[in-house]
């Protein structure tokens, strides 16, 4: 995994922009080992609040499950309001699969 390879070399891994500011992706990004989220000033407070409330171990479990292959056609449920117009929509669908 990219974040593990970066950590082994002493390099941080960051995500910026819309993906970093998407609260539904925060647990996944933390679980994947992302070290830095770069967001605009208006997104900083909600992201910081989310980060404070998260447990790294739970985020890591979510990340592990989200990287596993799907076994059943019904494993991937669509999230109302998400679609192919954004990359984060795919991640939302993975998160919804784990929550439901």
N, C-alpha and C positions, 0 to 999 in steps of 0.2 A: 504494500500500500504506500502511496506517495508520502503521507504524513509520517509513517514509520521510517521510511528511508531518509526523509529530511531530518527527523529527530536523531537518527544514528550519525548523521554528519554535522549535527549542531546547527541546522538550518530551520528557521521557523516556517510555518505554513499559514498563509492568510487567505481570506476570502473577502472580496469587496463588492460594493454595489448592491443591487436589488437582492441578490441571493443572501448576502450577509445581513440585510435588513429584514428579511422575511422571518418573522417570529415562529412560523410553523417549521422552519428548517433549523432553528437554533439548536434543539436537542441533537439532531442528526449531525450537524457540523461539529459540535462538541464531542460527540461520540466517535466521530471519525478522526479526532485528534487535531483539528484545526486550532492553531494557537492564537490567531488574531482575526477579529471581524472588524472590517473598516466600513463604517456607516456614516451617513450624513448627520448633522447636529440634531435634526428633528427625530431621528430614529435611535439616538444614543440612549435615552432614558428607558424606553421599553426593552431594548436589547439588554441593557445592564440589569434591569430588574429580572428578566428571564434568566440570565446567566447566574445571578445570585441564588435563584430558587432551584436550579437544576442540580441533580446528583450525577456526578461523572459516571459512576458505575451503571446507573440506569440508562444514561445516554449511550454508553458503550454497548450495552445489550441491544438497544434499538439499532445502532449502527451495524452490529453484527447480523441482526435479523434482516436488515434492509439490503445487505449485500449477498444474501443467500438467493439461489435461483428459485423461481416460482415453480411449484409442482402441479398446481391445479389451475385450469383456466379461470376459475372464480377467485383465485387468491388475490388478484389485483382488482380492487374496487375503485371506481372513479369517485372523486371528491366533487360534490356539487360546486360549480363555479370554476373548476380548474379545466384546463384544456391544453392543446398543443401549442398555444401561443406563447407559453412561457416554460422554460426548463424547470422552474420550481414546481410546476403543476405535476410533473412526474414524481418528484420527491414527496409532494403532498399525498399523492395516491399511495405511495409506499407507507407513509406514516398512518394514513387512514386504515390500511390493511392491518397494521399492528395494533391500532387502537380498537378496531372493531373485532 
